Amino acid sequence: MGIHSAENRADRQTFESLTEAVEVQAWETLPAAQQALIAQAVAPDITISGIAYPDTPAALATLVQADDRQPLLPCGTGSKLAWGGLVGGQRAEGRGLKAEEKRVPLLLVSTERLKRLIDHAIGDLTVTVEAGMRFADVQATLATAGQYLPIDPAYPDHATIGGIIATADTGSLRQRYNGVRDLLLGVSIVRADGQVAKAGGRVVKNVAGYDLMKLFTGSYGTLGIITQATLRVYPLPEASQTVVLSGEAAAIAHATQLLLSSSLTPTSADLLSESLVAAMDIGKGTALAVRFQSMLPSVQEQTNRMVEVSKALGLTIASFLGTDDAALWQRLRERMTAAPPIDAITCKIGIRPSATVALLAILTKHHNELAIAPPSGLLPSAQIHAASGLGLLLLDAATPPETLLNIRSCCQENGGFLSILQAPVALKQAIDVWGYNGNALYLMRQLKQQFDPYNRLSPHRFVGGI
């Protein structure tokens, strides 16, 4: 790897000055596994100082203010560090620096020590936590009061609240509860200049007029570093049951239309590709997984109505109740969010909901055209939320760029997109990770200029090299 530690004298002096205020672990002292994970997130030949671990928001602000030349890569535990574009570590032009001074060592900033529970207003159904608190710990705390945060993120045991917000990682519960930004009531951030900004509650907008909660959700750490969040929570459901309908694609498309136009209220409704259904041994053909969570009589009634629909359409039915229901969704999550060192390409996709089944058919065709199974054993798999058309696509790491571009074209032709979350560095260098073809890039760059004029935060990680 071309990645290396800060070695010249000036860089070392800057590094040592940072360690006076915040604990910083030097790159050369990091475990090999951690170095390998970071290497998947940054462009080759980037110099890395190390990882800083502020333990209070004030310490984080001091760190950010310490050196306005220092590019920073915010993260939590690093579970989604490799998502998005390769971080360039390159300073923006125009500060009067000499050419040899324009590349400044990159410093990772972990919020994992900002993990305090600030407030849990049980009666108001809200919770306020620091950004580094792990999702699993938040859920465990809420469960003692019979409540939960209705999102289903990747790597739930390791993901932090800040990372979930920064990547807009909602999961299958989007069907009932919408996205992360719809659950976010308040947020505190450290800006690129080290100043603290807050939004939410009675103060919905900051002085600049931006709705910070919407801006920072899915911004991948490019606008500021999240330090605290207030979220809406819900009572834990009394019962939970999932029915998986599988069979011919046309019948699945019909069942999906009937579900979405009905009065039923599933918490999750996902379309699953044929290869994913086979790998999980939950049916045959394309599938629709529908989850109901509520009081037991309601769950039973709604489940029975879906069973009637599936029988009328000649679909196969598999039912999962209680602990089997929870295990099914855990298996599905683990299957679709393969983490390093598994060699895979993970993409976030969006498509017009009515075209979802057609996209799954394209993936099945690609699967059938493979002469031999890929080295990893991973076959093209997709999980797409029926109502929104958003979902995940999992491919073998050896998948040709042309295949990805063809799938992206299909999504774009149907009002959607394909963004590469996680992939080998070489692939991310070969094609545009985001593939954005909309008309808002100018506005996004203006926002970046407003919040981070010198491109210090997660440089080049976001759309259009932002």
C-alpha positions, 0 to 999 in steps of 0.5 A: 500500500502507498498509505504511510505515516507522517514522517517529515519534521513539520508534519511530526510537530503538528502531530505532536501538538495535536496529542497535547489536547486529545489522545492520538494514536499514531498510524504506525502503532495501529493494529494491522487489521485496523490499518487494512480497514482504513486503507479501504477508505482512502486513496493510495499514497495518502499520508495518515497521521493517526486516529484522534479520540476526543472524549468530550465535544469540547475536546473535539472542537479544540482538536478541529481548531488546532490546525486549520491545515489538517484534513480530517476523516470523521468516523465512529468505530469505523464500521462504515468507514469504507463506504462512499468515495475514496478520501483524498486527503488533498487540501483545497486550492487557494490558501497561498500554499506552495505546491509541496505543502498542499498535501497535508497528512490526513487525521482520522477523528473517532467519536467512539468515546463520545458515548454518553446517554444525555437524556431519555424522556420516556414519556415524550418518547425521545432519547438524546445521546452522544454520537459515538454511542453504539446503536446496540447500546442505545437499543439495550437502554431503551428496551428497559423502558419498553421502547426502541429506535425503529431503524435497522442499520448495517453492523448494528453491534458496532455502528454508532448513532453518528455514523448511522446519521452520517450515512443515512442508514435506515434499513428495512424499517423504513417501510413504516417509520421512514428514514433516519432524518424523519426520526431525528429531532435535534443535532449538535455538530462541530463545524470545520472551523471548530465552532459548535452548532445546534439545531432541533427542538424549538430551534429548527434552523441555525442562523444561516437558515439551513435545516442542519438535521436534513443536511447532515443526514447522509452527508458522510462527514463532509459538512461537520462532525456530529457530536450529539443527536436527539431521536424519536423512539417508539414502544416495543411491539408486542408481537412480530411475524414475517411472511415470505411469499416466493414464486414467479416474478409477475405474481410477486409484482402483483402481490406487492401492488396489492400490499402497497394499495391495501390498508395493511401496515407492515413495518418492513416489506422487502423484495428479495432477489432469486439468488438471495432467497436460495442462499437463505433457503426461504423459498424459491424464485423472487420473494416478498418478505412482509413483517408485521409488528403490533399487538398480537391480534393485529399481527395475526389478522394482517398476516392471515390477509397476506396468506390469502393473497399469496394463495390466490396468486399461487405463491409459496408461503413461509412464516416466521414468528417471534425469535424466528422472525428476529433471526430471519431479519438478522440473517438477511442483514448479515447476508447483505452487508458483508463486512471486510475481509469478505471480498464483495461490492456493496451498493445502495440502489434506488429505483422506481418501485414499479420497476423493482421486480424488473431489476431483480429479473436483470440480476437473475439473468446476470446470475444465470449467465455466469459460467462458474461461481465467483471465487467468493461464492457470492452471487448477485443479490438484492434487497429492495424496500417495496414502497421506496425502491431503495435497497442494497445490491451485493456483488462479488468483488471480481464483478466487471465495471461494465456490469455495474454500469449496466445495472446503474443505467437500468436504475437511472432509466427508471428514476433511480441511482446506484451508488457504490458503498463498499468495493475494492480500491481499484474499482473505486478508482476505475468508475464514479462511485456515486454516479450522480446525474442530477442537477443539484451538484452546484447547490451541493458544492455551494453548501460544501463551500459554506460549511467547509470552505477549505475542504478539510472534512472527508475530502472527496468522499462525497458526490462530485468529489465533494 
